[in-house]
Amino acid sequence: MRHCLLLTVLFSLVVQLNGCAAYRNYDQEMQETNDQLMMGNIEGALFLIEQNNPWESKDLLYYFEKGAVLSLGNALPDSQIAWRSADQMIVQREDTVPSAPMKFINRFNREMGVMFVNDKLQRYDGYDYEKVMLTTQMALNQLSVDDFEGARTDIKKTHEREALIARERERQYEAVEEQAKAQGIKVHYKDLRGYPVATLDAPSVIELKNGYQSAFSHYLAGFTYEALGERGLAAPGYRQAIELRPNVPFLEQALRDLDKPPAKADESDVLIVVQSGLAPARASVKVLIPIQLNASLVIDAPISFPVMVPDAVTPAFDSIKIDGRKRPLSAINSVTDMATRTLRDDMPEIIESARFRANMAAIGQANYNAQNPDKASLVVTAKDPFEEADTRTWRTLPDKTLVARLRLKKGNHTITVPNADGALTVRIERDHQVINLRAFGKWAYVIGTAFVTPPATPLGLK
């Protein structure tokens, strides 16, 4: 129903902006990849990532996903290479200040691509929480091999990125609010008929200060500084974690324990990090948007909106066993909550572009009604293959982060993770050490140099 000239322009934009990858079914690709992970087939998952990204110029998601799978397979140097490629792409885009002509082109691309079609025409720049979790996971990789100085560098980068995101978010919200006022339109996500509003209003989502800061990131910073003997820097990290996740005894205890005597010579201050499950998927749902064309004519247009779909495969747990003794775990991060809060905060801008597309579709339907009165409809009847929400997102990112901290004798210890087959054996050797565990489905892995007997053969360990 849209003008053929418009479709020609849009097709040209698709080719220019994203080439062959513009309308790939990323959600289906990653579902197949994650299915391999759920079967314990890490190499199969890595093969699919490469197979689904044959073009020479790789996008940001390729490096996100590849780094995560390589980390899971204990190929940490290669994992860091992939993730540093992702980080460099993010930094380059953060540092780029478009010239006046480029600003016009970018604005034209956005208005033509997003307004008329959807976000799939946009280059994937990553969500804010993904950018912060990227450097957090990079720091965790470093800590897994006892490189506390290397982790310190990535932790500093995380803090700098948070500050940059905060400034950009403030400008974004102001711009959207001003545009809504100028147009005299005030639509809230709660007004969307048929949209699962309850997911955006879940208490765990609303309680978050924002969608990109992680209590785990800041706790990890505190532990790293403490291990490096910089207690003055550790305290702010713990305080920020408490501010982001108030009333969590585990976090509050870390601040109190800064004055605690160091571990004995034969003991280690051990931080056990258990990351379980997979990040949520983004699905596309249709919602009817009523468009008032004149005093007596309202036409409903079916417009797609994104919705988060949590990982339901990995059962929840809140404890592990160490040397046969049950130890409680404290949940201090949920990527599902972060992603949902990000979507909640982005809804004003999403609604703005959705209303534009709905208005175009309603006008087209009104013209069709005038030409075909016997087939007139008050709901847009044309099927638009472009009308689908962008479902791209970092799918292999761990969902929940649970932690425990205790003093253990140096030497070998066994760890049993609920739902996983078999026990893991780790070796504690340092005065401060991080044990990095990854769990999903029925699989559990020790990532880093602490493992003695892994439950399966990770990459590079055959």
N, C-alpha and C positions, 0 to 999 in steps of 0.2 A: 504494500500500500504506500510505502514511502517512494518518493520521487526517484526515478532511475538515475538521475544525475547525482543525487545524494548518495545512493548506493555505490556508484562508481568512485566517488570521492572517498567513501568509507573503506572500500576495498583497497584503494591505493594507500590509505593510511595504515591499514592492517599490514600490508606488505612492507611499508617503510618502517613501521615501529617495531614489529616483532618477527617479520619473515615467516618461516615455516612454523614457528612455535606459537603463533598468535592464538590459534583456536584448538590447541591440543587439549585432550581430556586429562588434565593433570591429576585430578582426584582419582580417576581410574588407574592411572599409571602408578601412583603412590600406594593405592590399595593393594595392587599386585606386589609391589615391593615390600610393603609391610607384612603381607601374607607370608613371604619368604622368611622374614625375620621371626614371625610367630612360629615357624617350623624349625627355627634354629639355623637356617641356611643363610649365613651372612654373605658368603661369596655369591650366592644366587641373587640376593638383594643388590649387591654392588654391580653385578652383571646387568640387571634390569635398569639401574640408574644410567649406566653407560649406554646401553642400547636405546634408551628413550631420549638421549641427548646426543645425537650423531653429528650435529652441526659443529663447526670449528669454534665459533664464538659461543662460549658457555654463559648461561645466565646465573644470577645470584642463587637461585634455588638449587641448581646443580651442585654448587660448592657447599651450600648448607647441608644437603642430604648426603653427599659423598663424605664429608667430614664426619658426620654423625655415625654413618655405618662403619667407616674406617676406625673410629674411636671404639665402637662396640667390638670390632674385631681385633682390638689391641694393637693396631698399626698406627700408633700415636704420632710418629714423625710425619707420615703421609696425611694423617688426619689434620695435623696442624698446618700443613702446606695448603690443603683444600680450604680450611677455615680462614687462613691468612689471605687467600685469594678473595674470599667473600668479604673479609674486613677491608681489604684495599679497595674493592668496588664501592663499598659503603662510604669510605672516607673520601674517595674521589667525587662521589655525588654530593656529599656534604660540603666539600670545599669548592665545588663549582659554582661560580656566580655568572648566570647567563648574561650575555650582552643584550642590548635593547632589541635587536632583530630576533635573537633566540628567544627572548621572553615572549615576543609576539607569536613566534612559531609554537612554543610550548603551550601557550594559552590557546592557540587555534587547535592544536592537537587534542588538548584536554576537552575543549568545548565540543569539537566534532566527534572525538572518540568516545568520551565518557558520557556526555550528555545525550548524543544520538544513539549510541550503542551501549557499551558498558566498560567496566574497568579492565576487561581482558585486552583492550587495545593499548593499555598503558604498559610501559616497561615495569617489570616487577622490581620494586625497590626495597621490599621487605617491610614488615610491620615493626613498630617501635620495640615491642617486647622481643621480637626475634633478634634485633640488633644488639640489645642488651644481653640477652641470653647467649648470643654468639661469643662475646668476649668472656662471659662467665664460664661457658663450657671450655673455652680455650685455657682459661686459668685452671680449671679443674683437671684438664689434661696434663698441665704442667705439674700440678701438685701430685698427680698420680705417679709421677716419676721422680718425686722429691725435689723438683726444681722450684723452690719457693721464690727465688729472685725472678725467674721467668714469669711466674704467676703474678708477682707484684706489678709487672709491666702491664699485663692484660687487665688487672684490677683497676689500675689507674685509668686505662682506656675506657673501662666501663663507666667510671664516675664522670669522665669528661663527656661521654656520649649521653649520659642521663641529663646532664646540664644543657647540652645542645638540644635534646628532644624537648625538654621543658620549655625552652624559649620558642621553639618552632610551634609547639602545641598551643601556646598562648596566642601567638599571632594567627594561627589557623582558626581557633575558636572565635576570635574577634572578627575576622573576615567573614566567616559564615553568619555570625549574628548580625553584622551590619548589612549583609546582602538580604537576609530574611526580613529585616526591618524595612529596607528600601522597597522590597517587593510586597510588603504587607502580608506576608505568608508566615504562619506559625503552625507547623505540623510537627507533632511529637511521635516517636515510635509507638507509643501507646495507642495512637489513633489508627494504626495500621490493622485493618480487619484481617484476621487469619494469621497474623504473625505471632510466633511463640514468645510473647512479651515476657513471660515468667522466667525464661532463660537469662534475659538481660537484667532482671530484677532480683535474681537469686541473692540471698544475704552474703554469700562468700564473694560475690562479684561487687556488690555495692560497698562492702567493707574495705575494698582496696582503695588506697589513696589515688592510684592511677593504674594504667594498664601496662606500664613499662618498668617500673621499679620493683626489684625483687629483694625480699628480706634475705634470701639465700645468698645473693650476690654480696650483700653488705656483711653478712655473717662470715662468709668465706674471706672477705677482706680482713675482718677483725682477726680471724684465726691465722691468716698468713702473716700479718704484721706482728702478732704475738709470737709466732714461731721464729720470726726474724729478730726478736728482741726489741721491737718498736711498740711498746705497750701504749705509748702516747697516741699512736695512730690507730691502734687496735680498738681503743675505747670508742671513738666516733663511729667506727664500723658497726660495733655492737649496738650503739645507741640508735643508729639509723635503722638497723634491722628491727629493733624494738618498736620504733615509731611506725614502721611499715606493717608490723604484725604485733600489735599490742596484746598484752595478757597471755604471752606464751612463756611459761616458766623456763623452758630451755634457753631462750634468748636472754632472759633477765639473769639467769645463773651465770652466763658467760661474762657479763659485765662485773658481777660480784667476784668471780673467781680470778680476775686479773691480779689481785693482790695475794692470791693463793701461792704457797711455796711451790717451786718447780718439782717435777717428777723426780723420783730417785734415779740413781744411775742405771739401774736394771729395769726401769719402767719407761713407758712412752705415753705422752698425751696424744690420744688417738681420736681423730674425727672420722666417724664412719658416715659416708654419704651414700644413700640408696636412692637411685632415680628409677622410678617405675612407670610403666605404661608408655604411651605415645601421645604426642600433641593431638589436639582435636582436629577433625576435618572441618572444612567450610563447605556447606551444602547450599543449594539454591532453592528458594521457595517463592511461589507466585502469590502476590497480594494484589487485590483490586484497589486501584487508586481512583476515587471519584473526581472527575474534572468538570467544573462548571463552565460551559462554553457560552451560555447566555442566561438570561433570567429564568428560562423555562427548560433548558436542556442540560442534563448531567449525563455524561458517559463514563462508564467504569473501564479503566484500562488495566489489564493484568501485567504487573511489573515485578521483576525478580529482585529479591533481597537476599543477602547472605545470612546464614544461621550457623552457629557452631554445633558440631556433633562430637561429643566426647568419646574417647576410647572406652569401649565397654568390654574389651577382651581380657585385660589384666585385672584380676581381683584386687580389691583394696586390702592392705594389711598395715598394722601399726607396731610391729615388733619383729625382731630377728633373734636367733639364738647364737650366742658366742660361747664356744666350749661347752655346749649343752645347756647354758643358762639363758633364760629369756631376758632380753633387753628391750625396753620400750624405745620407739622411734617418735620423733616430733616432726610433724609435717610443717614445713616452713615455706613451701612454694608450690603453686599449681599453675602450670602453663594454660590449662583449660580456663581457669579464672582470669588470668592475664589476657588471654585472647578474647574472651567474652567481654571483659571490661573495655578492651580496645575497640571492639565492635560497637559496644554501647556508646562510647565517646565519639565514635565516627558516624553515628547514625544521622545527625543533622546534615552533614555533607552528603551522605548516601541518599537521604530523602530528597535533598535539593536536586541532585542529578536525576533521581527517579521521577520526580514530578515533571521535569522537563521532557523526559521520554514519554511519560504518560500523556502529557499535553499534546505532543506530536501525534501519538497514536489516536487520541480522541478526535483530533481535528481530521485525521485521515478517515476515521469511521464516520464522522458527520458528513464528509464529502461523499463517501460511499452510500450512506443512507439517502442523501439527496438524489443521487443518480439511480438508486435501486430501492425505491420506497417499499416495494413488496418484500424486501429482505432486510429492512431496517432493523437495527439492534441498538440497545442502550449499553451494550458491552462490546468492546473491541473484539471482532471475530477473526481478524487476520492473524495468522501464526507467524511470529517473527523469530527466525532461527538465531538472531543475534541477542535476543532478550534472555539473558541468563546471567546470574551473579558470578563474579569472579571467585572461583573456588581454590585458587592457588594459595598455598601456605606451607610452611616448613613442617612436614609431617613426621619426620624421624626424630624430631626434638623430643627429649624425655618430658613426660607430663609432670608427675609429682616428684618432689624432692623431700626425702625424709632423712633425718640426721640423728645421730647419737654421739655422745662424747664421753669417753671414759679413759681411765688409766689402765694399761695392760702391761704385763711383763713382756720384755723383749723376747722374741722367739716365735714359734709357730702357733697359730690358733685356728680353730675351725669355725666357720660361719654357716648357718643354715638360714636360707631365705624362704619364707612361706610360699607355698604353691610351686616352688622350683624343685626339680629332681636333684637329689644328692647334696652333699655338703661341699663347701669351698674351704681350701686351706690357704691362709695368708701368713706372711712373715713380717713381724714388726721389728724394725732395726733402729729407727731414728728416735730422738727425744720428742719430736713432734712428727706425726705421720697422718696422712689422709688415706683412708681405704675407700676406693671408688667402686661401688657396686651398681650394676645395671640389671634391672629385672623387667621382664614383660612376658605375658603368657605363662608358660611353665619353665622359662629359661632364666638363669641368673649368671652373670659374668663378673669377674674381677677385672677391672681395667687398670693397667699400670704394672709397676714392677713388684708389687707386694704379693702377687699370686704365686702359689706353689703348685696347686693341682686345679686347673680350670675345669669346669664341667663339660666343656666342649672345646674343639680345636679352633681357636681364633685365627684370624688371618695372619699369615707369616709364621705360624707356630707348628706347622706340620713336621 
